[in-house]
Amino acid sequence: MKIGIANDHSAVDMKNEIVAYLESQGYEVVNYGTDTNASCDYPAYGEKVANAVASGEVDRGIAICGTGVGIGLACNKVRGIRACTCSEPYSAEYSRRHNNANIITFGARVIGIETAKQIVDVFMKTEFEGGRHERRVDQLMDIEARNCAK
């Protein structure tokens, strides 16, 4: 599986640790984030990873900023993206099971690296359940289609 990862200046160290962790598990990782601590704008990096997921360039995405919220908002502006901000593994699991989330986001200033690894593990290993949840995801995508310009 090919994973895209993006980050702003607040999350360079965490991104690097997550990349090493994913690669040690056999995932191919594509870096769409910054590699410096110089102040930068998270929306640009969120858009990059979201476009890569939406186009199929990568299978899933991980986006990290200070809180995970801002970069997640940016990701969710891209058609076809269902990004979920999580601070613990339970939300990561159910974002996949019930919402078919294709990007997970979290905050480098909110959680530690071990929690981040747990979130990533759950997100990568959990499959979408489909069934009644498919109808709900379809409804989300219908809202997007009605309200977002192409």
C-alpha positions, 0 to 999 in steps of 0.5 A: 500500500502506498501512503501519502503524508503531509505536514506543516512546520510544527510536525516535521519531527513527528512526520519523520518518525511516522515515515520511518515507522510506516516504512519499517512495516513495508509501506511505501510513503510519499512525502507531500509535506515540508522538511523544515521548521520554517513557518509555512501554511498548512493548507497547501500541504493538506491540499497536496496530499488530498489531491494525491489520494483523490487521484489515486496516486496514493491509497491513503493519506496522513496529514499532521499539523499542530492540532490536526484540525487545520490541515484536515479542513484543507484536506476535506476541501478536495472532492472525494476526500473524507479526512478525520482528525483523531487524537486516539485510536478508537476514532481512527478505527471507526473513521475507517469502519463507518466513514471510509475515511481516506485521510487521517489527521492528528496534531503534533502539539496534541498527541505524542509519537506513541499515540500517533503510531497507534492511530496510524496502525489502526487506520492502516489495518481497519477496513470499511464495513460497507453495508448500512455505512455505504448508504451514509458515505454515499449521502456524504458524497451526494452533499459534496456533489451538490455543494462543491464546484468541480 
